[in-house]
Amino acid sequence: MDSITQILHHSITPIQMMNRRVQPELLDELSANDPRAIRSRRDLRRLNALMGNAGVIARAVLQASGGRPPRQLVDLGAGDGSFTLRLAKRLRLTWPNVEVTLVDRQDIVSADTRREFEALSWGARTVAADVFDWLTRATDARVDLVTANLFLHHFADPALGRLLELVSNRTNCFAVCEPRRYPTALRVSQWLWLLGCNSVTRHDAVASVRAGFDGPELSALWPANGSWRLREEAVGLFSHRFVAQRLNGAQITPGLTRHGGQL
Ligand SMILES: C[S@@+](CC[C@H](N)C(=O)[O-])C[C@H]1O[C@@H](n2cnc3c(N)ncnc32)[C@H](O)[C@@H]1O
């Protein structure tokens, strides 16, 4: 490739690649006690803090709740629970005594994290399960609030549509924060070695941005099974937020409205 072609190639490649592309992530394939996975989860805690994702979700759910605290919160793909704990710390003064369920395929919530939930008076239980299995077999009543952070991008659209349908049957409010898919985020994700992130994190960060979201993509996949207020937007440089709120008399926030399938 001559130099002009190379410059052109590098300047247009990220834009061409911005169609959503879901690839396997290394952290999902490593066992929980693999040192590379342990280190990558530590990186993830730092990246979540840098991206401010707990605040992104906290602001959305406080607004959606209209002053009515939820009794239960389920976090899907909760990992080691540290993101959910961060969220709890932000919400606990407004929402005391929430019952949290942390669902993840890996059973990796530490005793310290559980104790920290207890200290906040938020009861926490963990469920080691595939979210599809758990959502399909759970028979208890709807939970007030379901959250997910850096989780939905793991799934290609058909599976994601199925997941959103299962979630919509189980809750009145679903709030998520995902990677924002656009060229700047992709470029920054390629520089995480500067923060000392390990090879697993560096691989997964790039894969996550490519599988992330842009525009009303999650709203388009949300099922037409009732009346929902949908909000979806880029937040800051790296985050993409989606909130689906069942229209049942709770405070209404501006956004798209879907009644039986019409946006
Ligand atoms: C990128 S991590 C995010 C963890 C956490 N939400 C956070 O922000 O730190 C994605 C998590 O999803 C979990 N996961 C992936 N596919 C899953 C599935 N089908 N069912 C349950 N958990 C899954 C992985 O084990 C991993 O902990």
The ligand as an SDF file (V2000), in Angstrom:
LIG
                    3D

 27 29  0  0  0  0  0  0  0  0999 V2000
  -18.2620   -6.6690   30.4520 C   0  0  0  0  0  0  0  0  0  0  0  0
  -18.7860   -7.5890   31.8260 S   0  0  0  0  0  0  0  0  0  0  0  0
  -19.7230   -6.3600   32.7100 C   0  0  0  0  0  0  0  0  0  0  0  0
  -19.8810   -6.7020   34.1650 C   0  0  0  0  0  0  0  0  0  0  0  0
  -20.5820   -5.6240   35.0050 C   0  0  0  0  0  0  0  0  0  0  0  0
  -21.8940   -5.3140   34.5170 N   0  0  0  0  0  0  0  0  0  0  0  0
  -19.7360   -4.3970   35.0840 C   0  0  0  0  0  0  0  0  0  0  0  0
  -20.1210   -3.3390   34.5660 O   0  0  0  0  0  0  0  0  0  0  0  0
  -18.6440   -4.4630   35.6890 O   0  0  0  0  0  0  0  0  0  0  0  0
  -20.0830   -8.6100   31.1430 C   0  0  0  0  0  0  0  0  0  0  0  0
  -20.5850   -9.6700   32.0930 C   0  0  0  0  0  0  0  0  0  0  0  0
  -21.6290  -10.3820   31.4550 O   0  0  0  0  0  0  0  0  0  0  0  0
  -21.5500  -11.7340   31.8600 C   0  0  0  0  0  0  0  0  0  0  0  0
  -22.2910  -12.5290   30.8640 N   0  0  0  0  0  0  0  0  0  0  0  0
  -22.0420  -12.6310   29.5300 C   0  0  0  0  0  0  0  0  0  0  0  0
  -22.9900  -13.3720   28.9330 N   0  0  0  0  0  0  0  0  0  0  0  0
  -23.8610  -13.7530   29.9110 C   0  0  0  0  0  0  0  0  0  0  0  0
  -25.0590  -14.5140   29.9230 C   0  0  0  0  0  0  0  0  0  0  0  0
  -25.5650  -15.0350   28.7900 N   0  0  0  0  0  0  0  0  0  0  0  0
  -25.7050  -14.6940   31.0930 N   0  0  0  0  0  0  0  0  0  0  0  0
  -25.2110  -14.1600   32.2420 C   0  0  0  0  0  0  0  0  0  0  0  0
  -24.0810  -13.4090   32.2920 N   0  0  0  0  0  0  0  0  0  0  0  0
  -23.4170  -13.2150   31.1430 C   0  0  0  0  0  0  0  0  0  0  0  0
  -20.0740  -12.0380   31.9450 C   0  0  0  0  0  0  0  0  0  0  0  0
  -19.8100  -13.1200   32.8170 O   0  0  0  0  0  0  0  0  0  0  0  0
  -19.5480  -10.7010   32.5020 C   0  0  0  0  0  0  0  0  0  0  0  0
  -19.4590  -10.7260   33.8990 O   0  0  0  0  0  0  0  0  0  0  0  0
  1  2  1  0
  2  3  1  0
  2 10  1  0
  3  4  1  0
  4  5  1  0
  5  6  1  0
  5  7  1  0
  7  8  2  0
  7  9  1  0
 10 11  1  0
 11 12  1  0
 11 26  1  0
 12 13  1  0
 13 14  1  0
 13 24  1  0
 14 15  1  0
 14 23  1  0
 15 16  2  0
 16 17  1  0
 17 18  1  0
 17 23  2  0
 18 19  1  0
 18 20  2  0
 20 21  1  0
 21 22  2  0
 22 23  1  0
 24 25  1  0
 24 26  1  0
 26 27  1  0
M  CHG  2   2   1   9  -1
M  END
$$$$
